[in-house]
Amino acid sequence: MRVFKSLVLLFLLPVVRGSMVQLKNGGYEDIVIAIKPELPEDHNIIRNIQDMVKEASTYLFNATKQRFFFKAVKIIIPRHWCTNAECLSVKTESYDKADVIVANPYLKYADDPYTLQYGGCEEKGRYIHFTPNFLLNDSLYNIYGSRAKVFVHEWAHLRWGVFDEYSYDAPFYLSVNSGKETVEATRCSADVTGKYIFQSCTGNSCMEPRECEYDQQTKLYEAGCKFVPEKTQNAPGSIMHMQSLPSAVGFCDQSTHNEKATNMQNKMCDYKSTWEVIMKSPDFSNTSPINSTSPPFETSFSLLQTKDRVVCLVLDVSGSMTVYDRIKRLYQAAEIFLLQIIEMDSWVGIVTFHSTAQITCNKQQIVSEDVRQNLTKYLPTTPDGGTNICKGVRKGFEAIKYSNLYGSEIVLLTDGEDSGMSSCLTEVKNSGSIIHTIALGPKAAPELEQFSNMTGGSKFYATDTVDSNALIDAFCGISSRSGNIFGQSIQLESTARSVAVEQWMNGTVIVDFTVGKDTFFVVTWNQSTSPPDILLRDPKEKEYRMSNFTFSNLNLGTARLSIAGTAEVGNWFYVIQNNQTESQAISMIVTSRAASMDVPPVTVKAHMNKDTNNFPNPMVIYAEVSQEFLPVLGATVMATVEPQTGSAVELKLLDDGSGADIMKNDGIYSKYFTSFKGNGRYNLKVHIQGRNQTVRLGRRQSRALYVPGYIENGEIKMNAPRPEPSDEEIQPKLGSFKRVASGGSFVVKNVPLGGFTDVFPPCKITDLEAQFEEDKIHLSWTAPGNDLDEGQADRYIIKMSESLLDLRNTFEDATSVNTSSLVPKPAGTKESFQFKPENVTIENSTIIYFAIRAIDNASLTSEVSNVVQAALFVPPNEFLPDTHSTDVINDGVNVSIIVIGAVIAVLIAVSITICILYKKNRKGGFELRM
């Protein structure tokens, strides 16, 4: 066992979750860039990718002070793009696991490059998305800058978990420097110069640009005001702010960082500069500066292509598969995989193993439903013998044919332990095959997942609980990674429960207009050979009964209904009665595929933030709900976590920007998980429901900045306005929908025997907001829980200071706010608190910073929240723009509420008197969101 673990560590050290990128001597290798399969052939895309990365390598090398560069890149191209020998076959690389994807935009004309980020500061992103137009259209240089700079901007998101230093939501903020009020654009560094410009456009027709004006109600710059930078800067720019500036040749560091800027970098990374975050990364600690003025190697590229999907089921039929109906459940799940999940034109082989292994079915191509049915005849029904996993894997390689292993997949299922797994570790690593593992029951080999880790495969775990569909869900989760979502099977329903004698199980399945082809309704039961009573009614009241379902002589616990053509859109109601003499587990599973090649289906991807966790570290559950690249908002997302021992835990995931969720309305629903029931494996499953009136689509975050224009030699040169989607595009009529998805399995270690005391404090509050209301301060935030974002905190500590950094660095020394009347609400509830600051004179230019911490009933304290300011700013006349002047104002206000009166005076004495009276009676405020 020690030898096995040592080998595993040796093989796995460089591997990153969701990515195969390796860092060797400062050079990033095995970067995968994948082009969407349906894109028309255009070799300019390949050439421009290569030019971009080569240039970016030098740019990255200099920006990181001679530490990092891009050494080796693999480009996965569509199958119809390449017919010559220069294209190699993919091994374990795939579109779904790529670091960079090239695909059409998620909104029409939206070419913003972006990085999908699930986690917080220092956590790696999922992928970078470039559109073909971004890679081909040179006119976008004026908007985003060079592609190389954009790539480095996005790479910093992806690899090091830093965030943008600009903000579309809070583009300006108020600052006081040397006693003078100034309004600054959100940027880094604060010394980047520019002007505040407004330009009115209708379609492609734009008026002449002019200076921005204050809104007479809020005294903010009017909607649409933009900060337009000078093209030539004396101060250094930052890659994470405005990467297009020629001066943006590095990252903001501690000396240039703008901690007052209202951006995501400050909010997420505790006001640290991007370079400080990068220096804390494992990449930085594992490398040293390279003594060279340029990267030591030029970037190399290899072109890869996918081929027909080839899958071999390698199934354990050892004697232990007799218990808990495992062999029967295996048949049910594998049958669903063969008849409903595996895509048409794929190749499938079947191997069974115990002490020895045998090929029960050589690979066959699925070209018809008859082939699918024929494959099910080779599924095992009789268990016997011991367990030799390596023999099963080797026989699977043989069934695939060893010369064609590259890019193939093995689905390896076992319920037993095997001390000899280390004997085939090297073969597995070098095979070029992806191994998905399914651990069945509590005694499945603990080393099993290493096969998946080494090859980039998925990991699943199924308990022996009778009312769990985990085994079926695992097989349903093994779909193609080619990027062709139109051919993939989608789970609409997966529910199971124990039904008493003569009792009913009923429910509703929603078939939305994005799916409906190849729709199957499957009912399973576990206690008899005869089926329960089944009634299914479609949206047009057509009824399907037992006589409409098909039954297999080899699988006596399953009834299947295939809907011809495209299933009716709407609610399908089902009722199933247990007509036996004892209780039994009954389940309903529904799968379908995209209804049309023109409309992408709504899909769900679920996972934990890590595969292995050491207690008492918390974990995070993520579920990404999208229609291709469009985030789907307003859905109800429920996660079920099933432990190896004990009952399942159900949690509601949220997309509200609080707790574990880092960004509001990005279609990524999140929740902390702390209900550890012991050591061992856990599985994750999510149920999603969207209701017609709440579902809408949103934009991606972490985008390269769309620069509105530049000032060159005093001349304002505006770019075309950023395309904005119409209401019809962002609020499509998705209707109601349901989805189910497996999030795979994870392992928890070091949980104390006999349970544990409270070790989880309330989560950090990240959405604190502040504003003046007359002479009072109004604070609002989302309530944390007793354990992170679950439960209810015991009390709050609120502090205030005139210094942002003092409040962040020495929170306990700051002035306390009396919170004796403030009782925390349950987690996820909106909190509101109003108070009058004591010993503070509220007058013009008053700026107060606030932060909050929560304490639970075990006296565990949360981290300090985001720091916000409440500011009262009454600009003097010279701060107000002259609408007839051609001069551009360089000062503005980032306030949410400032209500002031305009004072017109002829005599200075009268003017002063009016101002004094106004100070006593005014109502004003300022709100700044971080």
N, C-alpha and C positions, 0 to 999 in steps of 0.2 A: 504493500500500500504506500509506503514512504517513497519507493521508486516511482510509482504512478503519479503521486502528487508532485514530485520534483520535475518529472517530464512535463506535466501539465503546466506548471509555473513557467518553465522554460519556453513552452510554445505560446503561452498566452500573454506574457508581459507586455508586448507592444500593442495589443489589440484593444481598440476602443469600442464600447457598446454602440451597435448600429453602424459601425464603420470599420473598414479594414486598414485604415491609414496607419503607417508606421513612421516613426521619427528616428533616423539614424544619422548621427554626427551632424545634426542641424538640417538634414535634408528630409523633406516629407516624401514618402514613397507610397505607392499603391493608392493614390487618390483616384477615385472613380467618378468620372463624369459621364452621365447617361443621357442619350437623346431619346425623346419620346418615340415609341415605335411607329405611330401613325404619321409622323412628320414627313413631308415629301423630300425626296433626295436633294441635298444641296451641299456639295463638298466645301463651299465657302464657310459653312458653319464649322466644319472640322478645322479648316485652316485658321479661322479667326479665334477659335478656342485655343489652338496651339500658340498663336501669336500673343493672345491675352496672357496665358499662363507663363510664357517665357519672359515677357516684359514684367509681369507681376512678381516673378521670382527675384529679379534684381531690386524691384521696389520694396518687396518684403524684407529682403536682406538688409537694405539700408535703413528701413523704418524700424527694424528690430535690433539695430546696432550690431550688424554682422553676426546674427545668431541663426536665422532660419531662411530657408529657400525651398523652392519646389523642385524635387529631383526627378520623380517618376510619376507619370499620369497615365491612367487607362481610360480610354474613351469607348463606351459601349454605343455602337451605332445600330440603327434598324437593320433587320435582316435583308431588306431589299436594296440597301445602299451599297453593298460591297460584294463583288464577285471574284476578286482576285486573291492571290496568296498572301497579301500583306495583312489580311484580317485573321486574327486568331480566335479560337473559341473561348467563351467565358468559362471560368472555373466556378469559384464561389461568388463571383461578382454578380450583381443584379441591379436592375433599375430601382427597385424598392429600397435597396440598401445603399444607393449611390450617395456620394457626398455633394455632388452638384447634378441637378437635372436641367435639361433643356427642353422646354415645352411651351406651347402657346399660352398666352396670358390667362389669368383667372378672371379678368374683366377685359372687355373689348378695349383695345388701345392702351391697356395698363402694362407698360413695359418696366415698371419699377423692379429692379433686382431686389430680392429680399432673402432673408434667412429665417427658416422656421425654428423658433426657439420655444421650447416647452418650459425649461427650468430657469432658475435664478442666476445670480451673478456667479461666474466661474464655471457654470455648467455648460457642457457642449450643446450645440444646436443639432437639429435633425438633418437638414439639407439646405443648400443654396438653390434658388430658382432663377434661371436666366431665360428670357424669351428669345426665340429666333430673331425677332426684329431688333432686340438689343444687340445681338451678336453681329447683325448684318448691316444695320443702319448707322452709317458714320455721322449722320446729322445729330445723333443723340449725344455726341461728344460734348457739345455746348451745355447740355443739360446735366449729364452725370459725370463728365470728365472722361479720362481714358478708361477703357475696359479693365486695364491692369489695376488701376487704383480702386475701381469698384470691386474687383475680385478680392483685393486685400482687405477692403472694408468689410465685405461679407465673410471672408475667411476668419477675421477676428471675432465676428459673431459666432461662427460655427465652431471654431476650435477652442477659443478661450472664454467664451461666455461674457463678452462685454456688450455694451448697449450703445444706442445712438446718443450723440451729444447735441442734437437739435431736437425740436419738438413741434409737431404740427398742432398739438392740443394747447400748449402753453408757449407760444413763440416769443413772448417778451416777459421780462420780470423787472421789478422796481429795485433799485439799489441806491444807497446813499454813500457817496465817496467824498471825503473831506468836507462833510457837512452839506453837500449839495446833492439834491435828488436827481437821479438820472434813470432813464429807462433803457434797458439793454436788450438786445436780441439774444435769445438762448443759443449759446455757441461756446466753442472752446478753440482757442483761448478767448478771453474777454477783450483782447486787444485787436481782434480781427475787425477791420473797419468797413463801413458801408453806409448806405442810406435807406430810409424807409419810403417805399414806393408803392403807389396804388395804380393799377391799370385796369380799366373796365374793358371786358371782351364779350362779344356775342358771337359764338361760333369761332370762326377763324379771323373775324374782324375785331381789331382792338383800337381803342382810343389812345391818344398820346399819354405816356406815363406822367404822373404828377406826384406831388408830395402827399403823404398820408395825412388824414384829418382825424381828430378825435370824434368819437361817437358822442353826441350831445347827452345821451342818457347815461352811458357807463364811463365815458372819458377814456375808454380803450381806443387804440387805433381802430379805425373802421374795419369791418370784416373785409378780408381780401388784401389787407396791407402786408407787404413782403419786405423782408430785409434783403437788400441787394448789395452784395459785397463788391469791394474794389477788386479788380482782377489782379492787381499787383499789391501785395501786402508786405509791410515791414515786419509784422509779427508772424511767428510760425503758426500755420494752421494745423488742423488735426484730421487724420484719416476718418475718424468716427463722427466728425461734424460735417464738413463740406469737402469731401474727398476730391472734388473737381478743381479746387484752388491750386495753382502752381506751388504755393507755399506749404501745402499739406503734404509734407514729406515724412511725417512721423506721427506718433501718438502723443496726446497730451500727457505730461508727466506731473509729478507733484509740484513742480515749480510753475507750470503753465496752466494747470487744471483750474477750471472755473467752477468752484463748489457751489456758487449761488445759482447757477443755471438750472432751469426747471425742466430737466431732461431725465430720460430713463436711466442713464448711466449713474447719475447721482442717486436717484431713487432706489435702484436695484443694488448698487454696489457701495452703499453707505458713504457716498460722497468721495469715493476714491477715484483717482484718475485711471484711464484705461491702461496706461503703462504699468501702474502699480498692480492692477489685476493680472496683467500678462506675466509680470515677474513672479507672481505667486503660483503660476500654473506648473504642472509637472513637466511640461515641455521645457520651460525655462530652467528649472532646477536640474534637469537631466542633460543640459547642453552648456557649452562654453562659447564665448565669442571666437569667431574664425578670423585668423590673421590674414585678411585679404580684403581688397577693395571691391570685389565682385564675388558672386557665388562660385564655389569651386567646381561645380558641374552645371552644364546646360541641361535644361529640363528635357527628359526623354519621354516619348509618347508611344503607346501601343494601341492599336485599334482592335476591339473585341466585338464579336457578334454572338447573339443568342442562337439557339437552334430549337427544334421541337422539344417540348417538355418531356423529360423521361423520369419516371418515378417508379421506385421499387418499394413495395410494402414488405418490411422485414418484421415478422410477427412472432412473438414468443408463444409457444404452445407447450410449455413445461407443465408439470403436474400441478403446480400451484394455481394455474389458470382455471382449475375446476371450482375454486372457492368463490363465493359471492357472485356466481353466474358470470365470471369474467370472460370466459370464452364466448358465451352467448352475447354479452355486451360488446365484445370486440367485433363479432360478426355484424351486429346491428350498425355499429359506427363505421366500420370499413365498407359495408354495403352502401351506406349513404355517400361515402366518399367516392366510390366507383360509379354509382348511378347518378349522382347529383353535383358533386363538387369538382372533380377533375375535369379539366377543359377538353373540349373536342379537339381531335388531332394529336393529343398527348399520347405517349407510350407508357404502358404500365406493366410491371412484372410483379410476381408475388413469391416470397420466400418465407418458409416457416423454420423455426429452430427450437431445439431443446438442448440436449447434450450434443446433438449433431444438427446439421442443417440440410435442407433440401429445397430445390427450386420447384415449386408447385405449378408455376406458370411463367414461361419465358415472356419477355416483354411483347406486348401487342399494342398496335396503334388503335386508338378509339376513333373509328370513322363512322360508327353507327350505334344505335341503341342496342342492337344485337350483340355487339362486341362488349358493351358494358355489362349486359346480362350474363354473357358467357364468363366474364372475369369473376363475377360473384360466386360461380361454382367452385372456384379454387380457394375460397376463403376457408380457414380451418374451423372445424367443429369439434375435434377430439384432442384434448391435451394429454401429455404424458412426458415423463423424463425430467432431467435436470435443466440447467441454464448455462449456455455458452454463447455469450453475446458476440464475441469476435467471430465465431464460426458463422453466425447469422449475417454479420456485416460483410464478411468475405464472400459468402454465397450471394449476397445482394449485389456486390460488385460483379460477380460472375454473371448474374442474370442480366445486368445492364450491358455487359461486355466491357472488359477492362479498357480497351483502346478508345472507347467513347465515354469514359466516365466524366470528362470535363463538363460541368454545368448540370450534371444529373442530380437527382435527389433521392435520398433514402428516408423513408418513414420508419423509424425504429421504435417498436413498442415492446416493453418488458415489464414484468411484475416481480422479477427475481434479482438476487444479488449474484455477482460474478467477480471473483478475485483475480481473474485472468485478463481483465479488460486492457491492462497496460500493454499486452502483447501485440495489439493491433493499432496502437496510438499513432505510430509513425505512418502506417499505411493510410489511416484515415486522414491525417493532416496533408499528406502528399497526393491524395487521390484526385483532388479537384472536384469532388462530389460534396454536395450539401447534405448534412444529416439532421433531420428533424427528430426530436426525441419525445416520446410519450411515456412517462412513468405512471404505471398503474398500481395503485395500492401503496401502503406505507413501507413496504420492504423492497421496493425497486432500487436497483443499485445506486448508491449515492453519487457515484462517479459518472452516471449516465450523461448528465448535461454537458460534460466536458467535450463530448463528441460534437454537440451543437455549437459550443463556444468556439471551438477550433475551426469550424467550417462555415460559421455564419448562419446556422440553422435555427429554427424556432424550437422552443421548449414548452412542453405541456405536462400537466399533472392531473390525474383523475383519481378521486377517492372511490371507495366502495359504497358510498351512501346511495341508497336506493332511489331517492328522489333528486338525484343530481344528473344532469346531462353532460357532465364535464368531458366524458370520453367522446361523445358525439361532437361536442363543441370543438374539441381538439382537432378531430379530423376535418371539421368544417373550416377550421382556421388555416389549413394548409393549402392555400391557393397560389396561383402563379405569381411570380415576382417580376413579370416581364414589363409591367406598366400598362398593360391592356386591361383596363377596368371593365370594359364592355363585355369581356368574355368570362369574367370571374363570377363565381356563385356568391350570393349575398344572403345572409341569414336574416329573415324577417321575424322569426319567432323561435324560441327554445325555452320551453317551460316544462317542469316535471313536478309532480306531487304525489303523495301517498293518498289514495282515494279509498274511503271505507266502503263496505258492502252496500250496494244499491245507491251509492251517492254519486254526484255528478262533478265533473271537472269542466268548466266552461271558460271561454275567453274570446277575445277579438284579435284578429290579425288584419293589419292595414296593408293593403297593396297600393302603393302610391304610383303616380304616373311615370316615375323614372325606372320602375322595374315591372316585371310581369311575364317575361319570357322564361321558359323552362321552370315553371313554378310547381313545386312539389309540397304536398301536405303529408307528413309522416306521423303516424301514431305508434308508439311502442308501449308494451306492458310486460310485466315480469313474472306473473304467477300462474299462467295457464297457457294452453295451446290455442284456446278459442279467444277471439277478440272481444273487446268491450263493445257496447253499443255506441255508434258514432253517427253524429249528424253535423253536417257542414253546410252553411247557407251563404251564397255569394251576395254581392251588393244588389243584384237584381232579383233576389229571393229564390234563385235556383238552388235546389237542395241536392246534396250528395250524401248518400248513406253507405252502409257497410258494403252493399253490393257494387258500389262504384269503385271501391278500393281494391287493390291487388294484394295478394298474400303469397309468400314463398314457402315451399315445402321445406327448404333448408333453414328458413328464418321464421320460426313460428310465433315470434313476439313482435312482429312488425306488419303494419298495414300502410300502403302507400297509394296516394292519389296524384296523378300527373294531370295538370290542367292543360288542355290542348290550346295551341296558339298563345295569345297574350291574355293573362288573367285580368278579369274585370277590376277596374280601379275602385277602391273604396273599402268598406269594412266587411270582412268575412267573419261570421260568427260560428263558433263551434261549441258543441256540448258532447261530452263523452261520459257514459255511465259504466261504472264497475258492476257488471252483472254476475260476478263470481261470488263464491261463498266466503271469501276472505279478502282483507284489504290488499291492495297491490299498488305498485308505482306505475303511474301512467304519464306519458309525456307527449307533447306536440312539438314537432320541429317543422319549420317552413323555410324553404330556400327558393331563391329566384335569381334571375339575371336581368341585365339592363334591357329595357323595352325597346330602345332605339339607339343607333350609333350616333345620333345627333344630340342626345340629351344625356349627360353623364349622370349616373345614379348617385344617390346619397350614400356615402360610405362611412365606416367607423374604424378607427385604429386605436386600440387600447393597449397600455403597457404600464409597468411600474417604472420608477426612476432608476432602479438598479435591479440586477438579477440576483444578487446575494447581499443580504443585510446582516449586520452585527448589532444586536440589541445593546444599548437602548437607542440607537439611531432610529428616527422615524423614517417612514417611506412615503412616497407620493404616488397616487394613482392618476394617470392621465387618460383621457379619451378625446381623440380628435374627430370631430364631426364635420364633414365637408361634402361639397358637391364638386368633385375634382379638386381644384385649388381654392374654391370659394369657401370660407368658413361659414358654417350654418349656426346661427345664433338662436337663442330662445328655446332650445330643446330641453327636455327633462332627461337627465342622465343618472341612472342608478347603477352602482357597482356592487357586485357580490364577490366577497373574498372567502374562499373555502380553505380552511386549514387542514393539515394532516390529521389532527385530532381536534375534536370539539365542533361546535356548531358554526355555520357560516355567518359572516358579518355583512350587513348591507349598509351602504353609504351613498348619499346624494352628492354628486360632483357638481361644481359650480364654475361658471365663467364670468365671475363678477370682479376680478382683480384684487381679491382679498385672500388671506390665508395662503394656501399652497398655490393659488392661481395668480400668476405674475402679471397677466395682461387681461383686462376686461374686453369682452366681445371680440376674441380672436378665434373662437370656435374650438378652443382647447379647454375642456372641462377638467377640473382638478380637485383633489382632496388629499389631506394627510391620512395615512393609515398607521395606527398605533395599537390596534387590538390584536396583539400577538398572543396566540393561544399555546405557544410552545415552539420548540425547534422543529425544523424539517421543511417540507415543501408546502406551498400554498398555491392555489390557482385563482385567477382573476377572470371575471366575466362582467360585461356591461350590457345593460338594456337602455335603449334610447327611444324616446317618443317625442315627435314634434307635432304640435297642434297647429292647425291652419292659421289661427290668428296671431301666433307668436313667432313663427319661423321667419327669419330674414337672413340675408347674407351680409358679410362684413369684409373689411380689408385686412390684409396681412400687415403685421408690424415688422420692425427691424428691417426697414427698407433703406436703400441708398437714397440720399437726399436729391430731390428734384429741384435743381437750382433755378430760381425765377429769372435770373439774368445777371449781368455784370456791369460794372462801371469801369470803362477804359478811357484814360486821359480825360476824365470828367464827363464823358458821354455815357448815358444810360442805354444799354443794349439789352432789351428784354427778350427772353425766350418765349416760345409759344406757351400759353397757359397750360397747366397740368390737366390732362383729360380727367373729368369727373364723371363717374357713372350716373346714369339716370336712376330715378326711383324704381323704374321697371326692372332694371338690371340688379339692383341690390335688394329688392323685395319681390323676388319671383314668386309665382303661385305654386309653391311646392306642395301645398296641401298638407294633410297630416301624413305621418309616416312612422314606422317602427323599424328598429334595427337591433340585432344582437351580435355581439362579437366576443370572442375569447381574447383575453389579454395575456395568455400564456401563463407560465409558472415562475415562481421565485422561491428562494431558499432563505430561511431565517436561522441565525445561529446565536448562541449565548443567552437565550431567554432563561431566566432562573427557574428551576423546578419549584412548583408550588405557587407560581404566580409572582407578581411584583407590585411594589408600592408605586405611587404616582411619581413618575420621572419625567413627564413631559409638561413643560410650561405652556402658557398661552402663546399662540403664534404672534409674530411681529405684525403690528398694524402698519399697513403700507398705503392706505388711502386717506390719511388724515387731511382735513381741509379746515381753513380758518377764514373768518371774515369779520369785519366790524359791523355792528348793528347799533347805531347811535353811539352810546358810550360803553357798550358791552362788546364782548367777544363771543362769537358763535363758532363752536367747533363741531365737526361731524366726522364720523368714521364708521367702518364696519366692525361689529363686535367680534373679538376673537373668542376662543373657547377655553375650557378648563385644561384640556389636553390639545394644544395647538389650535385647530379650527373645529374642534368637537366639544360640545358641552357648554359650560358657562363660567366665565371668570369670576373671581371673588371681588376684586376692586381695581381701581385705576390710580395711577400716579401721573399727574400732568404737570409739566414744568414749562417755564417761559424764560426767555432771555433776549437781550438786545443783540446777541452774537450767535449766529448759526453754528459756528464751529465749537464754541463753548458748550452749547446745548448738546451737540453730538458727542463731544469728547469728555465732558464732565457733567453729565446729566444730573447726577445726584447733588451737585453744588449749585444748580440753577434754582431760581425762585419757584416755589411750589404754588400750585393753584388749589384752592380748597375744593375737594371733591367728595366731601362727606355726604352730600345729598345724591351723589351719582351711583346708582346701582347697575352693574353690568347686565346687559340683556343676553339672551342665548346667542351662540355663535352664528354669524351670517346676518344678524339683524342690524339695521342702520341705527347708529347711536347719534344723539344730538345733545349738546351741552352748552349752555349760555351762562356767562358770568361777567362781572365787572372787575377788571384788574385792580388790585389794591396797590397803593403807593406808586401808581403810574399816571403821569399827566398825559392825557389824550389830546394831542394837538396836531396841526399839520405836520406831515413828514414823520409821524410816529410809525415805527416799524418794530413789531414784536414777533419773535420766533417761538414756535410751540412744538412740543413733542410729548409723546405719551407712552406709558408702559402699562401692561396688565399683569395682575398677580392672581394666582389661583389659590384654592383653599389649602394647598400644601406649602404656600409661601414661595412657590416657584414663579419667577418673574420673566416676562417676555423681553426680547430685545427692544432697544429704543426704536420707536416708529420713524417713519419719514418725518423730516423737519419741515414745517410750513411757516409762512409768514403771514401776518395780518398787517396791512399797511394802510394808513390814511394819507392820501396824497391830494392836496389841492394845488394844482399847478398855477403859478403866477401867470399874468397875461403874456409874458414873453415866452412861456412854454406852449401857449396855444397857437396853432398854425394860422398864418394869414392865408386865407384861401385864394388870395389874388397874387401871392408871391410865387416866384419860380424857384425859390430856394427850398431845399429838401430838409426837413427836420430830422435831426439825428437823435432825438430823444423821444421816447414814447412811454406808455404806461402798461404794465401787465397787471391789471386789476379786474376783478370780477364785479365789484360793486363800489362805485364812487359816485355819490350823489352830492353835487355842490351847486351852489347858486352863483350866477354870473353877477358880478358887482360892477356897476358903471358909476364912476364918481368924477366929479369935476374938481372938487377941492380935495386936497390931500387929507385934511382933517376929517372930512366927511367920509372919505374912502376908508380911513383907518377905523372910524367908528363902526361903519357897516361891517367891516371885516371882523371886528371884535364881536359884534352882535351875532354875526354869522357863525363864528366859532362856537358860540354857546348853544346855538339852535340847530346846527346842521345835522343832517343824517348822512353818514358816509361809511364806506366800507371797502374792503379789498379782499379778494379771495384768490389764493394761489394753490393750484393742485400740482402735486409732485408725483 
